[in-house]
Amino acid sequence: MKLAMIGLGKMGGNMATRLLRNNIEVVGFDFNADTVSTLAKKEGLVPATSVTEAVSKLDGQKIVWMMLPSGDITENQIKDLIPMLNKGDIIIDGGNSNYKHSQRRGAMLAEHGIGFMDSGTSGGVWGLDNGYCLMVGATKEVAAAVTPILKALAPADDRGWAHVGPVGSGHFTKMIHNGIEYGMMQAMAEGLDLIKGKEEFNLDLAEITELWRHGSVVRSWLLDLTADALSGDQELQGIAPYVADSGEGRWTVMESVEQGVAAPVLTLALQARFRSQDATGYSYKLLSMMRNGFGGHAIKAS
């Protein structure tokens, strides 16, 4: 099987590598020519110097997977791809696009006879080794055509990926996933901040987080990452108490307002990130550290 991967950054590059290691042929393009060259030499990527060249190197039913920033960059790339593709070809958006945009884009591409899949993609910088969690929205026909690719990217053939519903549902599911993530991270950071503040007990945060990893009801990958980081530096020196929000947390809260469904934990977790941009505090350093741990997101130096 063969596809083109457009965008070979920290997510796209690792995804292309995982596909290549699972015998999926990948034609890759990125504006960083060194990245393309490195993947070609080390992993066997078929290099392309432009999107047009990448598409031209595909045969039969053409599948183009985009790992690009949400917004205008993704929108414009989809429009540019339309004249390069034929009826029955497929475009996949694996970035963090707004699900409403994905619904509109899917309808637009359907008018040209081009299939569309929105893939909510989770796994961060660890996905290369551990596999990615893929939440995809598409028609049954498009999902069936892309299934071998999804299985290669997922932790296993039978888990870590699902065709969750029609176009837009993949990005919707990932949006809610990220909103939940905000709440979980905030609760963990606040709790550990309280432990650190109880100076009379002189508690060891590294010991406690490692303890919780085994048998505790709060054990999780986030806790694993936190325990690992605290084992080296409990003061989190060099990390500014500033936590960015990627946008999906905002969309989740807006969705709760539109549906009239109460989501106070997710809303407050988002508001806490807003506040971190103007405040100081240990819990914000913890949140920043966790985002870096699972997603490779940049840490703002203090």
C-alpha positions as CSV (number, residue, x, y, z in Angstrom):
1,M,0.0,0.0,0.0
2,K,1.1,3.5,-0.7
3,L,0.2,7.1,0.4
4,A,1.6,10.6,0.5
5,M,2.3,12.3,3.8
6,I,2.3,16.1,3.6
7,G,3.9,17.6,6.7
8,L,6.8,15.8,8.3
9,G,7.1,17.6,11.6
10,K,7.3,15.9,15.0
11,M,4.0,14.1,14.4
12,G,4.0,13.6,10.7
13,G,7.6,12.5,10.5
14,N,7.1,9.9,13.2
15,M,3.9,8.7,11.6
16,A,5.6,8.3,8.3
17,T,8.4,6.4,9.9
18,R,6.0,4.0,11.7
19,L,4.2,3.4,8.4
20,L,7.5,2.7,6.6
21,R,8.5,0.2,9.3
22,N,5.2,-1.5,8.8
23,N,5.7,-2.0,5.1
24,I,3.5,0.9,4.0
25,E,5.2,2.9,1.2
26,V,5.2,6.6,1.9
27,V,5.9,9.5,-0.4
28,G,6.8,12.5,1.8
29,F,6.9,16.3,1.4
30,D,7.8,19.0,3.9
31,F,9.1,22.5,3.4
32,N,12.1,21.4,5.5
33,A,14.2,19.6,2.8
34,D,16.6,18.3,5.4
35,T,13.8,16.4,7.2
36,V,12.7,14.8,3.9
37,S,16.3,13.9,3.1
38,T,16.9,12.3,6.5
39,L,13.8,10.2,6.4
40,A,14.6,9.1,2.9
41,K,18.1,8.0,3.9
42,K,17.2,6.4,7.3
43,E,13.8,5.0,6.7
44,G,13.3,4.6,3.0
45,L,10.8,7.5,2.5
46,V,10.2,8.3,-1.2
47,P,11.2,12.0,-1.2
48,A,9.3,14.8,-3.0
49,T,10.2,18.4,-3.5
50,S,6.6,19.6,-3.7
51,V,3.1,18.5,-3.0
52,T,2.5,18.2,-6.7
53,E,5.4,15.8,-7.1
54,A,4.3,13.8,-4.0
55,V,0.9,13.3,-5.5
56,S,2.3,12.4,-9.0
57,K,4.3,9.6,-7.4
58,L,1.1,7.8,-6.3
59,D,-0.6,5.1,-8.3
60,G,-4.2,3.9,-8.5
61,Q,-6.4,5.3,-5.8
62,K,-4.4,8.2,-4.4
63,I,-4.4,8.7,-0.6
64,V,-2.9,11.9,0.8
65,W,-2.5,12.2,4.6
66,M,-1.9,15.8,5.8
67,M,-0.3,16.6,9.2
68,L,-0.5,20.4,9.0
69,P,-1.5,23.2,11.4
70,S,-5.2,23.7,11.6
71,G,-6.8,26.7,10.0
72,D,-5.9,28.4,6.8
73,I,-2.9,26.2,6.1
74,T,-5.0,23.1,6.1
75,E,-7.9,24.8,4.2
76,N,-5.6,26.1,1.4
77,Q,-3.8,22.8,1.1
78,I,-7.1,20.9,0.6
79,K,-8.2,23.4,-2.1
80,D,-4.8,23.1,-3.8
81,L,-5.1,19.2,-3.8
82,I,-8.5,19.1,-5.6
83,P,-7.2,19.6,-9.1
84,M,-4.4,17.1,-8.5
85,L,-6.8,14.2,-7.6
86,N,-9.4,12.1,-9.3
87,K,-12.8,10.8,-8.3
88,G,-12.3,8.1,-5.7
89,D,-9.1,9.5,-4.3
90,I,-8.9,10.3,-0.6
91,I,-7.6,13.2,1.6
92,I,-7.0,12.6,5.3
93,D,-6.6,15.5,7.8
94,G,-4.7,14.2,10.8
95,G,-4.3,17.6,12.4
96,N,-6.3,19.2,15.1
97,S,-8.9,20.9,12.9
98,N,-12.2,22.1,14.2
99,Y,-14.8,19.3,13.5
100,K,-17.2,21.8,11.9
101,H,-14.6,22.7,9.4
102,S,-14.0,19.1,8.7
103,Q,-17.8,18.6,8.1
104,R,-17.7,21.5,5.6
105,R,-14.5,20.2,3.9
106,G,-15.9,16.7,3.6
107,A,-19.1,18.1,1.9
108,M,-17.0,20.2,-0.5
109,L,-14.7,17.3,-1.5
110,A,-17.7,15.1,-2.0
111,E,-18.9,17.5,-4.7
112,H,-15.7,16.6,-6.6
113,G,-16.1,12.9,-5.9
114,I,-13.1,12.9,-3.5
115,G,-13.3,11.1,-0.3
116,F,-12.3,12.7,3.0
117,M,-11.4,11.4,6.4
118,D,-10.8,13.4,9.6
119,S,-8.5,11.6,12.0
120,G,-8.2,12.7,15.5
121,T,-4.6,11.6,16.4
122,S,-3.3,11.1,19.9
123,G,0.0,9.7,21.0
124,G,2.4,12.6,20.8
125,V,6.1,12.0,20.5
126,W,5.7,8.5,21.9
127,G,3.5,7.3,19.0
128,L,6.4,6.1,16.9
129,D,7.2,3.4,19.4
130,N,3.9,2.8,21.1
131,G,1.5,3.4,18.3
132,Y,-1.2,6.2,17.9
133,C,-4.7,6.4,19.1
134,L,-6.8,7.2,16.0
135,M,-10.4,8.4,16.0
136,V,-11.6,8.7,12.4
137,G,-14.6,10.1,10.8
138,A,-15.5,9.0,7.2
139,T,-17.9,7.1,5.0
140,K,-17.7,3.3,5.3
141,E,-16.1,3.1,1.9
142,V,-13.3,5.6,2.8
143,A,-12.7,3.9,6.1
144,A,-12.4,0.5,4.5
145,A,-9.8,1.8,2.0
146,V,-7.7,3.4,4.7
147,T,-8.0,0.6,7.3
148,P,-4.5,-1.0,6.5
149,I,-2.9,2.4,7.2
150,L,-4.8,2.9,10.4
151,K,-3.8,-0.6,11.6
152,A,-0.1,0.1,10.9
153,L,-0.2,3.4,12.9
154,A,-2.2,2.0,15.8
155,P,-0.7,0.0,18.7
156,A,-2.2,-3.2,17.3
157,D,-4.5,-4.3,14.5
158,D,-7.4,-4.7,16.9
159,R,-7.1,-1.7,19.2
160,G,-6.1,1.9,19.3
161,W,-8.1,2.9,16.2
162,A,-11.8,3.1,15.4
163,H,-14.0,4.4,12.7
164,V,-16.2,6.3,15.1
165,G,-18.7,7.8,12.7
166,P,-19.3,10.1,9.7
167,V,-17.1,12.9,8.5
168,G,-16.4,15.4,11.4
169,S,-16.9,12.8,14.2
170,G,-13.1,12.0,14.3
171,H,-12.1,15.5,15.1
172,F,-15.1,16.0,17.4
173,T,-14.1,12.9,19.4
174,K,-10.5,14.2,19.6
175,M,-11.7,17.6,20.7
176,I,-13.6,16.1,23.6
177,H,-10.6,13.9,24.4
178,N,-8.4,16.9,24.7
179,G,-10.9,18.7,26.9
180,I,-10.9,15.7,29.3
181,E,-7.1,15.8,29.2
182,Y,-7.2,19.4,30.4
183,G,-9.3,18.4,33.4
184,M,-7.1,15.4,34.3
185,M,-3.9,17.4,34.1
186,Q,-5.3,20.3,36.2
187,A,-6.5,18.0,39.0
188,M,-3.1,16.2,39.2
189,A,-1.2,19.5,39.1
190,E,-3.3,21.1,41.9
191,G,-3.1,18.0,44.1
192,L,0.6,17.8,43.8
193,D,0.8,21.6,44.5
194,L,-1.1,20.9,47.8
195,I,1.3,18.1,48.7
196,K,4.3,20.4,48.1
197,G,2.8,23.1,50.2
198,K,2.4,20.9,53.3
199,E,5.9,21.8,54.5
200,E,5.5,20.3,58.0
201,F,5.4,16.8,56.4
202,N,8.3,17.3,54.1
203,L,6.8,15.0,51.6
204,D,8.8,13.6,48.6
205,L,6.7,14.2,45.5
206,A,8.9,11.8,43.4
207,E,8.2,9.0,45.9
208,I,4.5,9.7,46.1
209,T,3.9,9.9,42.4
210,E,5.9,6.7,41.9
211,L,3.8,5.1,44.7
212,W,0.5,6.1,43.0
213,R,1.7,4.5,39.7
214,H,1.1,1.0,41.2
215,G,-2.4,-0.1,42.2
216,S,-3.8,3.4,42.7
217,V,-7.0,4.4,41.0
218,V,-5.3,7.6,39.6
219,R,-2.5,5.6,37.9
220,S,-2.2,6.8,34.2
221,W,0.2,7.7,31.5
222,L,0.1,11.3,32.7
223,L,1.1,10.1,36.2
224,D,3.9,8.0,34.7
225,L,5.3,11.1,32.9
226,T,4.9,13.2,36.0
227,A,6.7,10.7,38.2
228,D,9.5,10.4,35.8
229,A,10.0,14.2,35.6
230,L,9.8,14.7,39.4
231,S,12.4,12.0,39.9
232,G,15.0,14.3,38.4
233,D,13.9,17.8,39.6
234,Q,11.1,18.4,42.1
235,E,11.5,22.1,41.9
236,L,11.1,22.2,38.1
237,Q,13.9,24.7,37.7
238,G,13.9,26.5,34.4
239,I,10.2,25.9,33.6
240,A,8.1,29.0,33.5
241,P,4.6,28.7,35.1
242,Y,3.0,29.3,31.7
243,V,0.6,26.8,30.1
244,A,-0.5,27.2,26.5
245,D,-3.8,25.9,25.2
246,S,-4.0,24.4,21.7
247,G,-7.5,25.5,20.9
248,E,-9.3,22.2,21.3
249,G,-10.0,22.9,25.0
250,R,-11.7,26.2,23.9
251,W,-13.8,24.4,21.3
252,T,-14.8,21.8,23.9
253,V,-16.1,24.4,26.3
254,M,-17.9,26.2,23.4
255,E,-19.5,22.9,22.5
256,S,-20.8,22.5,26.1
257,V,-22.4,26.0,25.8
258,E,-24.0,25.1,22.4
259,Q,-25.4,21.9,23.8
260,G,-26.4,23.3,27.1
261,V,-24.4,20.6,28.9
262,A,-22.6,21.5,32.1
263,A,-18.9,20.9,31.9
264,P,-17.5,22.9,34.9
265,V,-14.3,20.9,35.4
266,L,-13.3,21.2,31.7
267,T,-14.2,24.9,31.7
268,L,-12.3,25.7,34.9
269,A,-9.2,23.8,33.6
270,L,-9.2,25.9,30.5
271,Q,-9.6,29.1,32.5
272,A,-6.7,28.0,34.7
273,R,-4.5,27.9,31.6
274,F,-5.6,31.4,30.7
275,R,-4.7,32.5,34.2
276,S,-1.3,30.9,34.0
277,Q,-0.3,33.4,31.4
278,D,-0.5,36.2,34.0
279,A,0.3,34.3,37.2
280,T,3.0,32.2,39.0
281,G,2.6,28.9,40.6
282,Y,4.1,25.4,40.9
283,S,1.0,23.7,39.4
284,Y,1.4,25.6,36.2
285,K,5.0,24.4,35.9
286,L,3.7,20.8,36.4
287,L,1.1,21.3,33.6
288,S,3.8,22.7,31.3
289,M,6.1,19.7,32.1
290,M,3.3,17.2,31.4
291,R,2.5,18.8,28.0
292,N,6.1,18.5,27.0
293,G,6.3,14.9,28.2
294,F,3.4,13.5,26.2
295,G,3.4,15.8,23.2
296,G,6.8,17.4,22.9
297,H,5.2,20.8,23.3
298,A,7.7,23.5,23.9
299,I,8.4,24.6,27.5
300,K,8.7,28.4,28.1
301,A,11.9,29.0,30.1
302,S,11.7,31.0,33.3
